[in-house]
């Protein structure tokens, strides 16, 4: 997959055939690099990241020789986590590191905002929270659909900052739903999935049959 400033290659392999998988991956990257060079682009091998994804049992069976791949003069070593379009993916396909990174960044900005909260009205505080905090928790949050506890502490802390209340003050649910009109974490992801599904359905029904690939009812 080619994007504006990034390239992603995916390759499926079996545990008992990792050497062949590494060889095929290396050839694929070389071919992509040649194509990019022919089109006046550059593949930065020194910025290339490698991730072997799978279960813990599969990870344990990867031999040492398959832990890295040679790309010209650069050696790319497999990592435990890589960033994919803003999402941190771990080798065991969990999203715990991603949630931890986003939460840490969000709490940092909330601490900075708490220092100047007395100088701001509620509307200005909410604007800052949306700009620096919820914009991060909402990014790619559809991959966390069903994980109701993700970012719950972050959202609660953000509501406390905007409403200028303390941790042990009562009425947090009312502040979130009635005063701020914020959806719960799980509902935010569900809402976005609904919007995406509705948009794709609309585009598919309005596009020509040759483009949409979906059968149209008469």
HELIX and SHEET records of a PDB file:
HELIX    1   1 UNK A   15  UNK A   17  5                                   3    
HELIX    2   2 UNK A   18  UNK A   38  1                                  21    
HELIX    3   3 UNK A   45  UNK A   47  5                                   3    
HELIX    4   4 UNK A   56  UNK A   60  1                                   5    
HELIX    5   5 UNK A   64  UNK A   66  5                                   3    
HELIX    6   6 UNK A   96  UNK A  115  1                                  20    
HELIX    7   7 UNK A  117  UNK A  119  5                                   3    
HELIX    8   8 UNK A  122  UNK A  129  1                                   8    
HELIX    9   9 UNK A  130  UNK A  134  3                                   5    
HELIX   10  10 UNK A  135  UNK A  138  1                                   4    
HELIX   11  11 UNK A  141  UNK A  144  5                                   4    
HELIX   12  12 UNK A  152  UNK A  163  1                                  12    
HELIX   13  13 UNK A  172  UNK A  174  1                                   3    
HELIX   14  14 UNK A  175  UNK A  179  3                                   5    
HELIX   15  15 UNK A  185  UNK A  206  1                                  22    
HELIX   16  16 UNK A  209  UNK A  212  1                                   4    
SHEET    1   A 2 UNK A  68  UNK A  71  0                                        
SHEET    2   A 2 UNK A  74  UNK A  77 -1                                        
SHEET    1   B 2 UNK A  81  UNK A  84  0                                        
SHEET    2   B 2 UNK A  87  UNK A  90 -1                                        
END                                                                             
